[in-house]
Structures are given as structure tokens and as C-alpha cells.
Amino acid sequence: MFILRRWWQRHGVAIALGGLTLSAAWMLRQTQGAVIMEAYQFVASPFQTGPTQEERLTDARILELQQKLVELESENQKLQELLGYFKEQKQQGILAPITGRSNDQWWQHVTLGRGSKDGIKQSDIVMGTGGLVGRVVSVSPNTSRVLLISDATSQVGVVVSRGRHMGFIRGQGSNRAVMQFFDKVPDVRRGDAVTTSSVSLKFPSGLPVGRIESVALDKSPAPEAIIELTAPISHLEWVMVLPK
């Protein structure tokens, strides 16, 4: 007994420390260091000057909400502009959002988030703030497909408001179109307004289309003009659909 006591006095401290070390190592393995991290954060928190994890998460959430608010305000402003424009024109139609647009057909087609359930029909006229956008070429119960006037296959009969010189425009895959005149020497100039003509088969007359940007009277077989389209076709988000 005396020998055991002396042995414990010599080695007991080392054995106890070893046991504590093994216990601590086992706990670290089980908790993957969480205990040490929590202890470190508790001890270091009075000395930390930066934001805590909870504060960073709160700041990120606030930033996200602010960005959503800016987006909603921008969308609301565009809707108000569109509704105000058609109120001035004394026209009523179906308000529809643009829900589909592919990069390779950016200037050719758009898909609307309204369809036959909302009263949209094939050949309906599609307008944006500033003027003509295109026409509905196909309809499903919940969506509609619109052929834009900026597409090369889309031809629209038009007339220059000043002088009443007629012709037709064809899209150029941009916010410009080419107008080909029926007259050999049309009296037109830069800035003249261009609208749909009374002889157009696809659109009613008097719809704003664009303004003359330049004129080439020496073009063959007929004079031509570059027309800047007045509707914001490159960044459409909402349109108004009118019956033909």
C-alpha cells in the first residue's frame, strides 16, 4: 500500500493530465472544434471591432430588401409611363408583361404572359410607350407570341405625316428600320414622323412607328429612309395589346 501511494504521488499528476488530454482530444473530434470556436468567440468578443455573423446576415438581408424595393419602384414607374401614354392616346387594351425573349431572337419575337384567357387574339396589335411594337402571331390560353416590327420578315405599310408620302418599312434587327417609298422623289426630311398608313393590311392607320433619321433619294429601285423606331423595343418589359 505504501509503495502504491508513493508511485501515485510520483506519476498521478502525469496520468491525470494525460487523461484530460485524451478527453479533450475526443471531445474536439466529436464536435469538430466547435467548443474551442465558441470559447474563442466568447473570450474575444469584447475585443472584436468588426460586425458579428448575425449582424452580417442582417445587413445582407437589408441590402436584398433595398434592391427589391428599387426594382419594384422602377417597374412601377415603367407601368405608370405606359398607362399614362395610352391614357393620353385615349386607347384601352390588355396590359401584358414580357415573359420570354431569347438572345438569338431578341429583335424577332417576344412572349407575353397573357393569352386567350385574358382576351388576346391572333393578329391583335401590340403597342409600347412611344409606338407600335408588333402583332400577335400565335396564342395559347396563358401566353401569346408577338412578331416584332424590328424583325426582317415584318413589313408594315406606313406614311410620312408631313407630305403624306407612303411606303413600307422592313425591320433591320435593331431599333432602326428601312422605309422604301412608293414615290420617286418624296418630299421628306430628317425628323418627320412616320405612322401606319390607311392601306396597311395588318395594322390600323395612324399608329406611331418612328421618325426619319436619314434619307437616300438615289437608292434603286426606289428612294429609302432610315427610320428610328419610337417604341423601346430593345428593352421591353410591359406592352399594351389592342384589338385589330
C-alpha angles and dihedrals in degrees: 000000000000091000092049091050093051090047090053092048090055099042106018096092092050092048092049093049090048091052091050090049092052091046091050091048091051091049092050090051093050096046096035091232096307093129093055092045092051091046091049092050090048093051096040099042095089089055098044115108099180127079120281123242091259091052091050091051090050092049091050091051092049091050091050092051091048091052091049090050092052090049092049092048091050092049091047091051092052091049091050090050091050094047091045091052094053092043088058090047089049091231127138126199146134116300109222134179123226105244103167137038127149124211094234092050098036094131096033111056143005130190121226125212091228129075146163091313087064094048100262116145136188113275093025114148119250119208135181134189103299102018153311119359104173143277137282111259101174136016136198126181093269107018141042133203118221127201106214122222087231090069115103092233093054112094121182128188109233143173133207107240094218109061094003094244110168135211140123135267130220124198122252100199091260140064087288129081134187119238118204114200127220091210120078094220109022118187098230135134142187112292097027113142119243123205137170112282132234091246094056111121098198102041136039116248126265100036112141112248108165148290132278111259099177139352131219109192093174095064117121135258087010138357116271139201134197110237123203107213113231098207114087093243094158093063107024117161103157132021139180118238116210129188113254 
